[in-house]
């Protein structure tokens, strides 16, 4: 494990990050290089990345974090259910795939979701009930023989890709290592609870509220109601996760799930203070690494895509509905509408379409590909518009490269992402489920022909890139920090270890209220006694006068 920040790894020498004279001296002595190479395999920490989330786009974020740490000289083991699109040679990868039955169930559920709108609240309700495969598969992973082998290795740290899988904190409990949470979107109610971050619902819209800031009375009321609903659903998940945890982790000396939730070192969150709507409070344990997956220098494009974009001097449009929604899940009438509009444009179109044997139609200006290097395409100078589902990864890449958007959100955080994008002025949003030729064509024309969207996107890109540390540097620094300081418990907010009553001063309010009530009752009682004596004497005097 790296005990100090001044240790120089063999990888850093190869990258030229030490004095050139030292490099030349070492290069002249093969024995020293051989010794350093041997040490390089042991000077890094052993880090476990547990990334069992079933979203391919989330896995991109997780693998980017893992790769940053591997490049920094750490020994990284990743356990995943999905096969990553990009496999990094320095990472030890263990894939425990879904069963055929689970794959079919998941595909059917995603197809159903792609046909109607679902916000965060409805998605959480589905995950509790109809779509429990997303939770259960992550629990099943923990008893698979391929996964159980990880207990044979001495790890120094676990990074948990967090997505409705709190029970997996038991793995860190068994390994006796600190935990970093990797969360792909801005901090939400769950992450806030992990690290004691305040949820300021009066001026920070939650992940289910679409609102401009500052919020008016109606929106603040809506935000409060939705926050209560989210807290209730989170409580239901807590019960569900605790049952799973207690069933899997039966050792007598193992901490409870509640205790494990209170011992999370830091949380990497996929946000950037400029691009995610309202400015919000963040405790030191929340580290913003939005854009970790975006390459500072784009890779060369595949030859066919590169040539197609290079000749698109009139401009190119990139269309992708993300990695969760497959082509066959979209209603045929919507596909037909999209093709009719796009095939009639003068711009060239790069369209992500998985079933290349059954494309929407043939057109000289459309290139279909089942997988695309999205980040590299958005970096191309001829890409003038991004038509997107408003997934967080896609929004981030578009913001980084300054490409305006037409957003067609479908579910989870996508509607909120699209709403924030519209308010930034870098694009427009339309309803995907009621899409018409007219609405689609007008949205594309508006963004392409009105320079204000491109200007807003370029301004946003400049702000996005202007930060003290790159996301990659932040991941490396704070991971090493947690390792150096044995979990860095000193960074925890006191709120983590307080009950709801203590955190919100409910006991103090109750005391003040009780005192006020008691004071009112005493005042009333004394008043009655005084009045009874006064009026009693008056009655006596009156009776004497009458006599």
KACOR-V464057 format. One record per residue. OMEGA is omega in whole degrees, 0 to 359 (none if undefined). NEAR is the number of other ideal C-beta (glycine too) atoms within 10 Angstrom. D_CENTER is the distance of its C-alpha to the mean C-alpha in Angstrom with 2 decimals. Layout:
OMEGA|NEAR|D_CENTER ; OMEGA|NEAR|D_CENTER
This chain:
179|15|27.94 ; 183|18|27.87 ; 179|11|29.70 ; 181|7|30.05 ; 186|9|28.30 ; 179|6|31.56 ; 180|13|31.79 ; 180|13|32.08 ; 178|20|30.83 ; 179|19|32.73 ; 181|18|29.76 ; 177|15|29.88 ; 181|19|33.61 ; 180|14|33.19 ; 178|10|30.75 ; 184|9|33.51 ; 174|11|31.84 ; 183|14|35.10 ; 184|10|38.50 ; 178|8|40.13 ; 178|8|43.38 ; 180|11|41.73 ; 181|14|40.18 ; 179|9|43.65 ; 181|11|45.22 ; 181|16|42.83 ; 181|11|43.19 ; 183|9|46.95 ; 183|11|46.71 ; 182|9|45.28 ; 179|7|45.76 ; 177|12|43.48 ; 180|15|40.80 ; 180|10|41.17 ; 179|13|40.85 ; 178|17|37.72 ; 179|13|36.17 ; 180|10|36.98 ; 184|12|35.49 ; 182|17|32.28 ; 183|10|31.42 ; 185|9|31.70 ; 177|18|30.58 ; 178|23|26.85 ; 172|22|25.00 ; 185|18|24.30 ; 176|25|20.56 ; 172|26|19.16 ; 180|26|15.78 ; 188|28|15.26 ; 186|25|12.95 ; 177|24|14.30 ; 183|24|11.54 ; 178|23|13.57 ; 178|21|11.38 ; 181|15|12.88 ; 177|19|10.27 ; 181|25|7.69 ; 177|24|10.85 ; 179|19|11.46 ; 183|28|8.71 ; 182|29|10.06 ; 176|26|13.54 ; 176|22|13.31 ; 181|27|12.69 ; 182|29|15.53 ; 178|24|17.71 ; 181|23|17.57 ; 178|24|18.83 ; 179|23|21.36 ; 179|18|22.70 ; 175|21|23.14 ; 178|21|25.47 ; 177|26|23.61 ; 189|21|24.35 ; 173|26|21.13 ; 180|20|21.21 ; 173|26|18.41 ; 184|24|18.69 ; 173|23|17.12 ; 180|20|18.17 ; 174|19|17.60 ; 181|11|19.59 ; 177|19|17.59 ; 178|13|18.82 ; 180|11|19.54 ; 181|12|21.20 ; 189|16|21.80 ; 183|7|25.28 ; 181|14|24.66 ; 175|20|22.21 ; 188|16|23.80 ; 174|17|22.08 ; 180|16|22.73 ; 176|13|21.88 ; 190|17|22.69 ; 174|15|22.50 ; 171|17|22.63 ; 179|11|26.17 ; 180|8|27.72 ; 178|9|27.74 ; 178|17|24.03 ; 181|14|23.38 ; 179|12|25.71 ; 181|19|24.24 ; 180|17|20.68 ; 179|13|22.15 ; 181|13|24.17 ; 178|17|21.35 ; 177|18|19.21 ; 178|14|22.48 ; 181|14|23.04 ; 183|20|19.68 ; 184|22|20.36 ; 177|14|23.56 ; 184|10|22.51 ; 175|14|19.92 ; 175|19|17.47 ; 184|19|15.32 ; 182|24|12.82 ; 180|16|15.97 ; 178|15|17.80 ; 179|19|15.10 ; 177|22|14.99 ; 178|15|18.76 ; 181|17|18.94 ; 177|19|16.95 ; 187|15|19.45 ; 190|8|22.32 ; 185|11|22.73 ; 183|22|19.68 ; 178|16|19.98 ; 180|21|20.17 ; 177|22|16.39 ; 185|20|16.96 ; 180|13|20.49 ; 179|21|19.96 ; 175|21|17.65 ; 180|20|20.51 ; 180|18|23.15 ; 188|22|21.73 ; 179|22|22.74 ; 179|10|26.39 ; 184|14|26.67 ; 179|7|29.25 ; 178|12|27.19 ; 185|18|24.50 ; 180|10|27.16 ; 182|12|28.50 ; 180|18|25.73 ; 178|11|27.61 ; 181|6|30.47 ; 176|12|28.64 ; 179|9|28.44 ; 178|18|24.90 ; 185|19|24.09 ; 173|25|20.36 ; 172|24|17.63 ; 184|27|13.97 ; 171|25|12.18 ; 191|28|9.27 ; 174|27|8.35 ; 180|22|8.56 ; 182|20|11.83 ; 182|22|13.73 ; 183|23|14.77 ; 179|23|18.23 ; 173|25|17.44 ; 177|25|17.77 ; 177|23|21.42 ; 178|24|21.32 ; 178|23|20.83 ; 179|21|23.57 ; 180|16|25.89 ; 182|19|25.23 ; 181|10|25.64 ; 173|21|22.93 ; 185|21|20.36 ; 168|27|16.67 ; 177|27|13.58 ; 175|25|10.21 ; 184|26|7.52 ; 192|23|3.98 ; 182|28|2.05 ; 177|23|2.27 ; 180|27|5.57 ; 180|25|7.27 ; 186|19|8.69 ; 182|18|11.90 ; 180|20|11.09 ; 177|21|9.63 ; 179|22|12.46 ; 180|18|14.89 ; 188|23|14.08 ; 178|25|15.07 ; 179|19|17.26 ; 180|24|15.54 ; 175|14|17.51 ; 185|18|16.25 ; 189|12|18.66 ; 179|19|18.97 ; 181|10|22.07 ; 176|15|20.42 ; 177|21|16.60 ; 176|24|15.79 ; 188|22|13.45 ; 179|21|10.93 ; 183|24|14.12 ; 175|23|16.51 ; 184|17|17.54 ; 170|21|19.58 ; 178|14|21.01 ; 359|14|21.36 ; 183|10|23.49 ; 175|19|23.45 ; 185|10|26.90 ; 182|7|28.35 ; 181|9|27.41 ; 177|16|23.72 ; 177|17|23.63 ; 178|11|25.35 ; 181|18|22.95 ; 180|20|19.94 ; 180|14|21.78 ; 180|13|22.70 ; 177|19|19.25 ; 178|19|18.01 ; 179|11|20.90 ; 179|16|20.06 ; 179|22|16.44 ; 178|14|18.03 ; 179|11|20.61 ; 177|18|18.32 ; 178|14|16.38 ; 178|10|19.92 ; 177|12|20.82 ; 178|16|17.97 ; 179|16|19.21 ; 180|8|22.64 ; 182|18|21.55 ; 180|21|19.62 ; 178|15|22.59 ; 180|13|25.02 ; 181|20|23.28 ; 183|23|23.04 ; 178|14|26.70 ; 184|11|27.80 ; 186|16|26.38 ; 188|20|26.87 ; 180|9|30.48 ; 185|9|31.67 ; 186|4|33.64 ; 184|5|32.34 ; 178|16|28.61 ; 176|18|26.58 ; 178|14|25.36 ; 178|21|21.76 ; 178|11|21.98 ; 180|11|23.19 ; 178|21|20.47 ; 181|20|17.76 ; 183|16|19.77 ; 175|18|19.88 ; 187|24|16.43 ; 178|26|17.12 ; 177|24|14.04 ; 171|27|10.27 ; 180|28|8.55 ; 184|25|5.66 ; 182|23|4.80 ; 175|24|7.45 ; 189|21|11.20 ; 184|14|13.72 ; 195|16|15.75 ; 186|22|13.71 ; 175|24|11.59 ; 186|22|14.67 ; 170|16|16.21 ; 184|12|16.60 ; 177|20|15.50 ; 178|13|16.73 ; 175|19|14.89 ; 183|18|16.75 ; 183|14|17.43 ; 175|23|15.28 ; 182|24|12.02 ; 181|21|11.80 ; 179|21|10.15 ; 178|27|9.81 ; 182|29|8.63 ; 181|25|11.01 ; 184|24|11.47 ; 182|26|12.36 ; 180|22|14.79 ; 177|15|18.33 ; 176|10|20.53 ; 184|5|23.45 ; 176|15|23.03 ; 174|10|24.74 ; 180|9|27.87 ; 171|18|27.34 ; 190|14|29.11 ; 184|8|32.68 ; 179|10|32.78 ; 179|18|29.63 ; 180|14|30.74 ; 180|12|34.20 ; 180|22|33.01 ; 180|21|30.94 ; 181|13|33.66 ; 180|11|36.24 ; 183|21|34.11 ; 177|9|35.84 ; 180|12|35.71 ; 179|14|31.90 ; 177|23|29.29 ; 178|24|26.59 ; 181|25|23.59 ; 175|21|22.47 ; 177|21|19.58 ; 173|24|17.99 ; 185|20|15.25 ; 181|22|15.37 ; 180|20|15.13 ; 179|21|18.06 ; 185|18|21.20 ; 185|18|24.26 ; 181|14|26.40 ; 183|18|24.08 ; 180|19|24.78 ; 182|13|27.93 ; 182|9|30.90 ; 177|9|32.04 ; 177|18|28.81 ; 180|17|29.01 ; 178|13|32.64 ; 181|19|31.94 ; 181|22|29.41 ; 183|18|31.84 ; 180|15|34.76 ; 186|21|33.17 ; 181|23|31.65 ; 180|15|34.86 ; 181|11|36.85 ; 176|19|35.05 ; 179|8|36.56 ; 173|17|33.24 ; 184|24|32.18 ; 169|23|29.18 ; 190|22|26.86 ; 175|22|25.54 ; 183|19|23.14 ; 189|22|25.19 ; 184|15|25.13 ; 186|12|28.68 ; 177|10|30.89 ; 180|4|34.04 ; 181|9|33.34 ; 181|15|32.06 ; 181|21|32.33 ; 180|12|35.43 ; 177|9|37.04 ; 185|18|36.97 ; 183|7|37.91 ; 183|17|35.02 ; 174|21|32.23 ; 179|19|30.84 ; 175|20|28.93 ; 182|18|26.82 ; 174|11|25.00 ; 185|10|22.50 ; 173|20|21.84 ; 190|18|20.67 ; 182|23|18.62 ; 182|20|17.93 ; 178|20|21.67 ; 180|26|22.86 ; 179|22|21.10 ; 183|20|22.71 ; 185|21|26.14 ; 181|10|28.41 ; 178|16|29.65 ; 187|22|26.32 ; 184|19|26.83 ; 177|26|24.42 ; 174|26|21.19 ; 193|23|21.24 ; 175|30|17.75 ; 178|24|15.96 ; 170|29|13.43 ; 186|28|10.39 ; 180|23|7.68 ; 182|26|9.16 ; 180|25|12.53 ; 181|26|12.36 ; 181|26|11.47 ; 179|23|14.33 ; 178|28|16.63 ; 181|28|16.21 ; 184|23|16.87 ; 176|23|19.94 ; 180|20|21.18 ; 178|27|21.55 ; 189|26|21.97 ; 161|27|20.56 ; 185|25|21.72 ; 177|28|18.83 ; 186|23|19.48 ; 181|24|16.55 ; 185|24|16.93 ; 180|21|14.49 ; 185|23|11.43 ; 186|22|9.48 ; 178|26|11.81 ; 178|22|14.72 ; 177|25|13.07 ; 180|27|11.76 ; 180|26|15.35 ; 178|20|16.88 ; 179|23|15.46 ; 179|28|16.64 ; 181|17|20.02 ; 177|13|20.48 ; 179|20|19.97 ; 185|15|22.84 ; 177|29|21.38 ; 178|28|21.89 ; 178|19|22.75 ; 177|21|21.31 ; 181|18|23.47 ; 182|12|23.52 ; 188|23|23.00 ; 175|13|24.92 ; 185|8|27.95 ; 174|19|28.02 ; 177|13|31.53 ; 183|13|33.18 ; 182|10|33.93 ; 181|14|30.48 ; 181|21|28.88 ; 182|16|31.68 ; 179|14|31.74 ; 179|22|28.01 ; 181|20|28.36 ; 181|13|31.62 ; 184|15|30.35 ; 182|24|27.55 ; 188|19|29.79 ; 180|8|32.87 ; 187|12|31.66 ; 184|9|31.07 ; 180|12|29.09 ; 177|22|25.86 ; 180|18|26.25 ; 178|14|27.20 ; 179|17|24.21 ; 180|24|21.87 ; 177|15|23.80 ; 179|14|23.69 ; 179|22|19.90 ; 180|18|19.85 ; 178|10|22.23 ; 182|15|20.18 ; 183|19|16.97 ; 185|16|19.04 ; 182|8|20.91 ; 185|16|19.29 ; 176|6|21.05 ; 173|14|19.16 ; 177|16|17.31 ; 179|25|13.79 ; 179|22|15.79 ; 179|14|18.33 ; 179|19|15.98 ; 182|25|14.59 ; 183|19|18.26 ; 186|14|19.71 ; 174|22|17.64 ; 177|25|17.81 ; 179|23|21.53 ; 179|15|21.78 ; 179|23|20.55 ; 182|23|22.99 ; 186|14|25.80 ; 171|13|25.62 ; 179|12|25.24 ; 178|18|21.91 ; 180|18|22.44 ; 180|12|23.18 ; 180|7|24.62 ; 183|16|21.23 ; 172|20|20.51 ; 176|16|20.92 ; 182|9|23.97 ; 181|15|22.08 ; 187|19|20.49 ; 179|12|24.04 ; 175|12|25.36 ; 179|9|26.03 ; 181|8|25.09 ; 180|12|28.72 ; 185|13|28.79 ; 183|14|25.49 ; 178|11|26.70 ; 182|11|30.35 ; 179|12|31.47 ; 179|11|34.32 ; 177|11|35.58 ; 179|11|35.41 ; 179|11|37.25 ; 179|11|39.84 ; 181|11|40.38 ; 179|10|40.64 ; 179|10|43.05 ; 180|10|45.10 ; 178|10|45.30 ; 179|10|46.32 ; 179|10|48.84 ; 178|10|50.17 ; 180|10|50.63 ; 179|10|52.41 ; 178|10|54.61 ; 179|10|55.44 ; 181|10|56.31 ; 179|10|58.42 ; 179|10|60.23 ; 179|10|60.78 ; 180|10|62.35 ; 180|10|64.58 ; 181|10|65.71 ; 180|10|66.37 ; 179|10|68.19 ; 180|10|70.42 ; 182|10|71.09 ; 177|10|71.84 ; 178|10|73.69 ; 180|10|76.02 ; 180|10|76.47 ; 180|10|77.54 ; 179|10|80.03 ; 180|10|81.52 ; 181|10|81.82 ; 179|9|83.54 ; 179|8|86.01 ; 181|7|86.85 ; 179|6|87.53 ; none|5|89.92
